[in-house]
């Protein structure tokens, strides 16, 4: 079951995941669009970044990207990455808060 529009925590979780995984310290998550291309977009990510994200996605969300076509589909945008995770991840992995979100919540 998908969350109601506007109440989906996964895109924000993925933005934190991307920033932390790729060490994009100067990129505020608020500036990452849900629908902008991840690879070749304004974030400046390339194929090596995609490989790093793909390996980390397996550890964090339990999903594996098996082909170049899946990679293009998954990394088209934050929205498409969220959809890919929902379609391929065990349900428990999707609801687990990212460490950055846990730290931000604890500090508040």
DOROLUM-107156 format. One record per residue: residue in three letters; x, y, z of N, C-alpha, C, CB in turn. Coordinates in pm, whole numbers, padded with zeros to 5 digits, always signed. Each point is the difference from the previous one (the first is absolute). Glycine has a CB too. Layout:
# DOROLUM-107156
AlaXYZXYZXYZXYZ...
//
This chain:
# DOROLUM-107156
Unk+00085-00118+00000-00085+00118+00000+00089+00124+00000-00185-00124+00123Unk+00154+00221-00209+00076+00124-00007-00059+00103+00094+00060-00049-00237Unk+00026+00132+00298-00050+00106+00087-00081+00103-00078+00197-00035+00151Unk-00278+00111-00080-00077+00106-00063+00095+00105-00058-00193-00039+00159Unk+00157+00102-00272+00085+00103-00059+00031+00109+00103-00098-00047-00227Unk+00222+00091+00227+00041+00105+00092+00043-00052+00136-00153+00149-00119Unk+00132-00278+00146+00036-00058+00129+00100-00114-00015-00225+00064+00086Unk+00291-00072-00197+00092-00108-00028+00140+00036+00051-00136-00067-00203Unk+00188-00004+00303+00132+00032+00053+00116-00052-00085-00105-00003+00224Unk+00079-00089-00316+00108-00063-00075+00080+00098-00087-00136-00206+00000Unk+00077+00298-00075+00083+00092-00078+00098+00080+00086-00187+00015-00163Unk+00142+00035+00277+00091+00074+00088+00108-00092+00054-00186+00158+00063Unk+00149-00279-00028+00097-00099+00048+00105-00026-00109-00175-00105+00150Unk+00131+00094-00274+00093-00025-00111+00091+00119-00024-00168-00151-00104Unk+00118+00271+00120+00084+00119-00017+00111+00001+00104-00195+00128-00094Unk+00160-00158+00219+00103-00010+00104+00099-00112-00032-00164+00088+00170Unk+00112-00200-00216+00083-00114-00038+00100+00039-00109-00187-00156+00062Unk+00141+00226-00165+00087+00042-00110+00107+00096+00050-00189-00029-00162Unk+00148+00130+00238+00095+00100+00051+00105-00068+00088-00179+00178-00008Unk+00136-00267+00097+00094-00066+00091+00089-00101-00071-00165+00032+00182Unk+00107-00112-00271+00077-00102-00070+00107+00061-00088-00200-00148+00003Unk+00165+00255-00072+00094+00062-00094+00076+00117+00062-00150-00069-00186Unk+00127+00091+00315+00069+00107+00073-00018+00136-00067+00167-00168+00080Unk-00291+00199-00115-00034+00127-00064-00031+00103+00109-00092-00119-00206Unk+00190+00149+00287-00018+00085+00118-00054+00140-00032+00185-00126+00105Unk-00155+00176-00224-00044+00135-00038-00136+00000-00069+00237+00065-00021Unk-00304-00179+00018-00129-00011-00067-00109-00020+00103+00110-00095-00206Unk-00190+00199+00234-00112-00019+00093-00107-00088-00064+00047+00225+00106Unk-00101-00317-00028-00101-00091-00055-00121+00075-00052+00078-00176+00159Unk-00106+00293-00104-00115+00079-00044+00016+00047-00145-00036+00073+00237Unk+00160-00068-00285+00027+00046-00136-00005-00112-00103+00141+00179+00098Unk-00160-00302-00053-00008-00113-00093-00146-00020-00037+00208-00111+00099Unk-00237+00124-00228-00137-00017-00050-00036-00148-00007+00021+00214-00132Unk-00147-00243+00158-00047-00138-00009+00004-00052-00144-00145+00041+00198Unk+00130+00047-00295-00017-00043-00139+00117+00035-00093-00241+00025+00039Unk+00344+00034+00013+00116+00035-00083+00089-00122-00019-00009+00238+00083Unk+00073-00251-00200+00088-00115-00023+00113-00005+00104-00053+00011-00247Unk+00078-00129+00301+00108-00014+00097+00135-00003-00070-00154-00124+00153Unk+00162+00049-00262+00126-00012-00074-00002+00101-00114+00023-00246+00061Unk+00079+00332-00064+00008+00101-00105-00085+00122+00025+00047-00182-00154Unk-00115+00189+00267-00083+00116+00033+00081+00105+00075-00202-00147+00009Unk+00134+00233+00060+00067+00110+00070+00086-00046+00118-00188+00145-00069Unk+00165-00267+00117+00086-00053+00107+00140-00033-00050-00203-00091+00112Unk+00216+00073-00243+00131-00030-00057+00044-00144+00022+00057+00237+00035Unk-00150-00329-00014+00036-00139+00022+00033-00069-00131-00147-00005+00202Unk+00241-00089-00195+00040-00074-00119-00014-00150+00023+00158+00185-00062Unk-00107-00265-00032-00018-00145+00008+00071-00060+00121-00020-00005-00248Unk+00131+00062+00292+00067-00051+00121-00084+00027+00124+00222+00038-00109Unk-00288+00077+00111-00092+00029+00110-00117-00099-00001+00064+00245-00009Unk-00114-00277-00110-00110-00095-00012+00043-00137+00052-00091+00126-00198Unk+00213-00167+00167+00051-00128+00048+00009-00001+00153+00129-00029-00216Unk-00077+00136+00273+00009+00012+00145-00138-00004+00065+00210+00134-00027Unk-00305-00062-00032-00137-00002+00053-00062-00139-00011-00025+00241-00064Unk+00048-00307-00049-00058-00133-00021+00051-00097+00105-00018+00046-00246Unk+00147-00042+00276+00057-00090+00100-00056+00033+00138+00209-00023-00137Unk-00224+00149+00169-00053+00041+00129-00149-00028+00013+00176+00176+00010Unk-00249-00168-00121-00144-00032+00002-00022-00144+00045-00040+00166-00183Unk+00128-00253+00139-00014-00141+00038+00016-00015+00152+00089-00072-00226Unk+00008+00141+00282+00023-00008+00145-00113+00066+00079+00246-00002-00043Unk-00289+00119-00002-00096+00080+00077-00145-00044-00019+00158+00188-00020Unk-00194-00223-00103-00141-00029-00031-00027-00143-00045-00020+00237-00061Unk+00126-00315+00043-00019-00139-00040-00040-00018-00145-00063-00046+00231Unk+00093+00144-00316-00032-00011-00142+00128-00011-00082-00213+00131+00034Unk+00205-00204-00142+00113-00018-00089-00039+00047-00140+00087-00194+00137Unk-00002+00274-00196-00020+00043-00138+00077-00099-00087-00028+00250+00063Unk-00044-00322-00147+00059-00111-00075+00049+00036-00140-00148-00144+00129Unk+00104+00253-00183+00037+00029-00139+00013+00150-00022-00117-00209-00074Unk+00174+00241-00041+00013+00140-00038-00138+00064-00016+00219-00051-00116Unk-00314-00024+00062-00136+00051-00018-00064+00031+00135-00023-00132-00213Unk+00041+00043+00312-00053+00027+00134+00067+00121+00061-00049-00243+00029Unk+00177+00259-00052+00073+00115+00052-00056+00130-00057+00206-00142+00023Unk-00229+00144-00154-00057+00120-00063-00139+00029+00056+00133-00046-00209Unk-00211-00059+00228-00135+00017+00055+00006+00050+00144-00083-00184-00151Unk+00163+00120+00234+00006+00033+00142+00055+00140+00024+00030-00241+00051Unk+00074+00280-00123+00065+00128+00024-00051+00113-00087+00198-00128+00066Unk-00314+00110-00127-00059+00107-00080-00032+00122+00087-00095-00171-00158Unk+00054+00148+00283-00034+00108+00093-00017-00060+00140-00113+00136-00185Unk+00098-00051+00284-00029-00048+00135-00134-00075+00000+00130+00194+00101Unk-00227-00141-00173-00131-00064-00009+00011-00140-00060-00107+00225-00023Unk+00183-00239-00084+00014-00131-00063+00080-00095+00089-00012+00108-00226Unk+00110-00056+00299+00076-00084+00092-00090-00051+00113+00210+00130-00056Unk-00296-00044+00106-00096-00042+00104-00091-00111-00055+00006+00232+00104Unk-00054-00216-00225-00085-00102-00062+00074-00131-00020-00126+00181-00113Unk+00252-00172+00072+00081-00121-00019+00017-00073+00133+00120+00109-00193Unk-00091-00035+00298+00018-00061+00132-00129-00065+00046+00176+00170+00057Unk-00287-00100-00073-00130-00058+00041-00030-00130-00075-00083+00231+00051Unk+00122-00235-00178-00029-00117-00081+00092-00119+00030-00081+00155-00176Unk+00201-00127+00231+00100-00106+00014+00047-00027+00142+00069+00059-00225Unk-00099+00027+00319+00053-00015+00136-00096-00076+00091+00126+00211-00031Unk-00070-00279+00129-00086-00057+00104-00070+00114+00073+00153-00203+00027Unk-00278+00189+00011-00076+00109+00063+00069+00063+00120-00202-00114-00078Unk+00272+00038+00157+00067+00053+00119+00105+00103-00038-00041-00216+00119Unk+00113+00194-00228+00108+00091-00038-00053+00138-00036+00131-00195-00081Unk-00250+00204+00025-00052+00129-00044-00039+00088+00117-00081-00109-00208Unk+00036+00053+00318-00047+00080+00111+00108+00033+00102-00221-00103-00033Unk+00338+00045+00020+00109+00025+00094+00057+00139-00024+00053-00246+00012Unk-00052+00335+00089+00054+00135-00019+00150-00004-00025-00180+00091+00146Unk+00226-00003-00232+00143+00013-00026+00067+00060+00122-00041+00026-00248Unk+00169-00058+00271+00070+00054+00116-00004+00153+00007+00147-00200-00007Unk-00136+00267-00106-00002+00146+00001-00134+00054+00050+00162+00001-00191Unk-00270-00068+00157-00132+00043+00045-00014-00028+00149-00097-00043-00228Unk+00148-00072+00274-00006-00032+00142+00077+00104+00081-00020-00245-00056Unk+00139+00285+00008+00081+00098+00071-00069+00136+00002+00207-00124-00066Unk-00267+00164-00046-00068+00128-00007-00121+00003+00094+00078+00027-00237Unk-00149-00139+00243-00117-00008+00088+00042+00003+00147-00123-00132-00177Unk+00232+00062+00210+00047-00003+00137+00051+00137+00045+00058-00242-00030Unk+00000+00319-00063+00056+00131+00034-00110+00105+00016+00208-00060-00125Unk-00325+00037+00067-00109+00098+00003-00066+00010+00134-00036-00042-00236
//
